[in-house]
Amino acid sequence: MKDNTLLDDWFRKIAFNDDQEAFKALFFEFYPSLCVFAERYISSPEMCEDIVQDTFFQIWNNRKKIEVASSFRNLLITSVKNNCTDYLRKQSTRQRYLDKQPGEDYSDSPEEIYTVRELESLLQAALQKLPENSRRAFELSRFGQLTYQQIATEMSVSPKTVEAYISKALGLLREDLKDYLPMLILLYPGFFQ
């Protein structure tokens, strides 16, 4: 591991100069150890890789707004831990929903069944509006449960391009479905993450 001064210097280059080489150096320095750290919370190595990649993606997107309180190393560790906790919380919510709704046998009222079907129709319509590459990458990630690396291989693009496609899809879906987002998040935890 590099010393904190060098890491903080890299982060300043990223935040102030949009230095992609410094970001790449930080990514390769921390990615393996952060994946191992995430496995303390989540047993799936693939999900840990996704969470760490998402953390770096969030850091790049918010690089101008991030304030480093103590050190960049602590910021990364805390961010990965928080993202793992969010993932586990959403999985727990989803499991409670699935426990309430075993299989396809809905015991809910006809109104609730109609609402769920209506939301699913709205989601499908919103997905169809997405650009082809973004929609395909998003569906492979969320429905196919593929990692960014697997999607990149299947689509013959880089993992960073997959991240960009999925990020674009999430932004467009959140905007298009903003009035229904709370209900959709309950129905599909982790889907809009």
PESULSUL-V949682 format. One record per helix or strand. SS is the DSSP state (H for helix, E for strand). FROM is the first residue (numbers start at 1). TO is the last residue. Records with the same first field share a line. If there is no record, write none. Layout:
# PESULSUL-V949682
SS->FROM-TO ; FROM-TO
This chain:
# PESULSUL-V949682
H->4-17 ; 20-38 ; 45-61 ; 72-100 ; 110-129 ; 132-142 ; 148-155 ; 159-176 ; 181-187
